[in-house]
Amino acid sequence: MIGKLTGLFRRPAALTATAAQKKVSNGAVLLDVRDLPEWRAGHAPQARHLPLGDLRDRLTELPKDTPVVAVCRSGRRSAIAARLLTRHGYTASNLTGGMHAWVAAGLPVVTQKNRPGQII
């Protein structure tokens, strides 16, 4: 019970793109919560796609024992996703500035066919 209550009040960490990339390199899940057309246009190579609108119903698809870094285009939707994940007992953080910050940090963006992607 106390663990559930703690999750309600805990705030997810806000990460820069380079800090998020380092966390992902150390085993965290990079969760892209953008819509499908945005994902198809370009995403981080190691990201997993799960649109924000589907997240609540598909939480069980994410490992609870692995940190999650949520990302969207600007950081707003991923902040919502990180709060939702935290409330449900996940260790979650938000990539501040989203994919725009990812690109600005010089990190790669690809399409599903592993070609150079773009952020829309």
matplotlib code that plots the C-alpha trace (Angstrom):
import matplotlib.pyplot as plt

x = [0.0, 2.7, 4.6, 1.4, 1.0, 4.7, 4.2, 1.3, 3.5, 6.9, 7.8, 9.6, 13.1, 13.6, 16.6, 18.6, 18.9, 22.5, 21.6, 18.6, 20.9, 23.4, 20.6, 19.3, 22.9, 22.9, 19.7, 16.7, 13.8, 13.4, 9.7, 8.5, 4.9, 4.2, 1.6, 2.3, 2.9, 5.5, 7.2, 7.3, 8.9, 11.8, 12.7, 15.7, 17.2, 16.8, 13.3, 10.2, 6.9, 3.8, 1.5, 0.4, -3.3, -2.6, -0.2, -2.7, -4.2, -0.8, 1.3, 1.9, 4.0, 6.7, 9.1, 8.6, 12.1, 13.7, 13.9, 11.8, 12.7, 9.7, 10.1, 7.8, 8.3, 8.6, 8.5, 4.9, 3.2, 6.2, 5.9, 2.4, 3.6, 6.3, 3.9, 1.5, 4.2, 5.5, 1.9, 1.8, 5.1, 7.6, 10.8, 10.3, 11.8, 11.0, 13.4, 13.0, 12.6, 11.7, 13.0, 13.8, 16.4, 17.6, 18.3, 19.9, 22.3, 23.4, 21.8, 20.6, 17.1, 16.0, 12.9, 11.7, 13.9, 16.9, 17.2, 17.8, 14.6, 13.1, 11.0, 7.6]
y = [0.0, 2.5, 1.7, 2.6, 5.8, 6.7, 6.2, 8.7, 11.5, 10.7, 12.9, 11.4, 12.6, 15.1, 14.1, 15.8, 13.9, 12.9, 11.7, 9.8, 8.2, 7.2, 5.7, 3.7, 2.5, 1.2, -0.9, 1.5, 1.2, 4.3, 4.5, 6.7, 7.7, 9.6, 8.7, 6.2, 8.7, 10.5, 7.2, 6.1, 9.4, 8.9, 7.7, 6.8, 3.5, 1.7, 3.1, 1.1, 2.5, 2.7, 5.7, 7.7, 6.9, 3.2, 3.3, 2.8, -0.3, -1.8, -1.1, -4.8, -4.9, -2.9, -4.5, -3.2, -4.1, -1.9, 1.9, 3.6, 6.9, 8.4, 10.5, 12.4, 15.2, 18.1, 16.5, 17.2, 13.9, 12.0, 13.9, 12.6, 9.1, 9.3, 10.4, 7.6, 5.0, 6.3, 6.1, 2.5, 1.6, 2.0, 3.8, 6.4, 9.6, 12.1, 13.2, 17.0, 18.6, 15.3, 14.2, 17.8, 17.8, 14.3, 15.7, 18.9, 16.7, 15.0, 11.7, 9.5, 9.3, 6.4, 5.0, 1.5, 0.5, 1.9, 4.8, 8.4, 9.7, 13.1, 14.6, 15.7]
z = [0.0, 0.9, -2.3, -4.3, -2.4, -2.9, -6.7, -6.7, -5.4, -7.0, -9.9, -12.9, -13.6, -16.5, -18.7, -21.4, -24.6, -23.9, -20.3, -21.8, -24.4, -21.7, -19.6, -22.6, -23.3, -19.7, -20.3, -20.0, -22.4, -24.7, -25.1, -28.0, -27.3, -30.5, -33.1, -35.8, -38.7, -36.4, -35.6, -39.2, -40.3, -37.8, -34.3, -32.2, -33.4, -30.1, -29.3, -28.7, -30.0, -27.9, -28.6, -25.5, -26.3, -26.0, -23.0, -20.2, -21.8, -22.7, -19.6, -19.1, -22.3, -20.5, -18.0, -14.5, -13.5, -16.2, -16.2, -18.9, -20.6, -22.4, -25.5, -27.9, -30.3, -27.7, -24.3, -23.4, -24.2, -22.8, -19.5, -19.3, -20.1, -17.5, -14.8, -15.8, -15.7, -12.3, -10.9, -11.9, -10.2, -13.1, -12.8, -15.5, -16.7, -19.4, -22.2, -21.9, -25.3, -26.9, -30.3, -31.2, -28.3, -29.5, -32.9, -31.6, -29.5, -32.8, -32.0, -34.8, -36.2, -38.5, -40.2, -39.8, -42.7, -40.9, -43.3, -42.1, -40.6, -39.8, -37.0, -38.0]

ax = plt.figure().add_subplot(projection="3d")
ax.plot(x, y, z, "-o")
ax.set_aspect("equal")
plt.show()
